[in-house]
């Protein structure tokens, strides 16, 4: 029983406590570094590609929708 108490007392004053506290302090430090890296990546200046590609895609979509409406209204389908 005394051996157990002495070993626990030694572990409280030894490296285990110091390393455990360092490990717990390391977690928020790594989280802060990760948040900083993510923030700098999310806030970076992106190369502006312009709206040309998106507008062309929207025009194709609009034309396809107009064609499908024209097919629905065509008299050849009506019986």
FIKOLDO-243344 format. One line per field, with one value per residue (C-alpha): residue number from 0; residue in three letters; x, y, z. Coordinates in steps of 0.5 Angstrom, whole numbers. Layout:
! residues N
k = c(NUM ...) $
r = c(Ala ...) $
x = c(X ...) $
y = c(Y ...) $
z = c(Z ...) $
This chain:
! residues 79
k = c(0 1 2 3 4 5 6 7 8 9 10 11 12 13 14 15 16 17 18 19 20 21 22 23 24 25 26 27 28 29 30 31 32 33 34 35 36 37 38 39 40 41 42 43 44 45 46 47 48 49 50 51 52 53 54 55 56 57 58 59 60 61 62 63 64 65 66 67 68 69 70 71 72 73 74 75 76 77 78) $
r = c(Unk Unk Unk Unk Unk Unk Unk Unk Unk Unk Unk Unk Unk Unk Unk Unk Unk Unk Unk Unk Unk Unk Unk Unk Unk Unk Unk Unk Unk Unk Unk Unk Unk Unk Unk Unk Unk Unk Unk Unk Unk Unk Unk Unk Unk Unk Unk Unk Unk Unk Unk Unk Unk Unk Unk Unk Unk Unk Unk Unk Unk Unk Unk Unk Unk Unk Unk Unk Unk Unk Unk Unk Unk Unk Unk Unk Unk Unk Unk) $
x = c(0 6 9 3 2 10 9 3 7 13 8 5 12 15 14 7 4 8 7 0 -1 3 -1 -7 -4 -2 -9 -12 -5 -6 -13 -11 -6 -11 -16 -11 -9 -16 -18 -12 -14 -21 -20 -15 -16 -18 -17 -23 -25 -31 -38 -38 -38 -43 -48 -46 -49 -55 -57 -56 -61 -66 -66 -67 -73 -76 -75 -78 -84 -85 -85 -91 -95 -94 -101 -98 -98 -105 -110) $
y = c(0 5 3 5 12 13 12 16 22 21 21 28 31 28 28 26 32 37 33 32 40 41 36 40 47 44 43 50 52 47 49 57 55 51 57 62 58 56 64 66 61 63 70 70 74 69 70 73 69 74 72 70 63 63 67 63 57 61 62 55 53 59 56 49 51 55 49 44 49 50 42 42 47 44 42 36 32 34 29) $
z = c(0 2 -5 -9 -5 -6 -14 -14 -11 -15 -21 -19 -18 -24 -32 -32 -30 -34 -40 -39 -38 -44 -48 -46 -47 -54 -56 -56 -59 -65 -66 -66 -71 -76 -75 -77 -83 -85 -84 -89 -94 -94 -95 -100 -107 -112 -119 -122 -128 -130 -131 -138 -137 -132 -137 -142 -138 -136 -143 -145 -139 -141 -149 -146 -142 -148 -152 -147 -146 -154 -154 -149 -152 -159 -162 -165 -158 -157 -159) $
